Amino acid sequence: DAVLTQIPLSSAVTLGRPASISCRSSQSLVHSDGNTYLSWLHQRPGQPPRLLIYKVSNRFSGVPDRFSGSGAGTEFTLKISRVEAEDVGVYYCLQVTQSWTFGQGTKVEI
Amino acid sequence: QVQLVQSGSELKNPGASVKVSCKTSGYIFSIYGLHWVRQAPGQGLEWMGWINTNTGKPTYAQDFTGRFVFSMDASVSTAYLQVSSLKTDDTAVYYCANSGGQWGQGTLVTVSS
C-alpha cells in the first residue's frame, strides 16, 4: 500500500497570509480508471475530520475557495490562499486509490 | 442532508466486547461504501477497513484482523463495528465515514479496569 509523507508536520501561520502543505506518496496514486484519488481532510480539536478536497483538486461541498489542491502522480499540495482563524487544526492527506491510507497529519497553528 | 450518526461513548473492561453503530440518512445506503477509522488519543487517523454496503462484504486492514468485525443492517441503513477481547490499546475514537466524503461524529471507546 502507498505510504503518504506530509511536509511539514507542524506549521505556524499568519492570519491573512498563504500556507501550503505537501503530501508525497511512495507510489503513483493514478488509478486504473485514470483518476487520482488523493483527498485532503481538516480536523479541528475535538471534532471529526472534514473532507476539503477530493481527486486532487476538487473542493467538497461548502468548502471555501481559499482552499485549493494540486499535484499529480506522487506529489500533491494543499494551499490556503489567506489563512483564517478557523483554519487551525490538523490537515491530513488521504489516498483512496488502493484501500485507504492517511498521511501523518500536519498541525497548523496561528 | 447526508448524516452519519454514531452511538455514544463506551467504557469497557479489558477482555470485554463493544459494538459501535453508525446510522446513515439522507442518501441510499448502498450507494457508498462504509469505512471505519481509528484515532488513538493524540494520534493520527488509521484506516481499519470497510464494508461493501451492496454485498455486505467486509475488508479489513492488516492490523485489524481477528478481533474486529464489520457488519450492517441495510433495512435501517446502519453499519456496525464490533471489537472483541478489548485491550487498553484499543482506547480511541472510532469514526465511520462513507466513500462519499461524509464522516460520523466519532465514538469514544475507553478500555480500562
Interface residues (C-beta under 8 A of the other chain):
Chain A: S39 L41 Q43 P48 P49 R50 L51 Y54 F60 V90 Y92 L94 V96 S99 W100 T101 F102 G103 Q104 G105
Chain B: H35 V37 G44 L45 E46 W47 W50 T59 A61 Y95 A97 S99 G101 Q102 W103 G104 Q105 G106
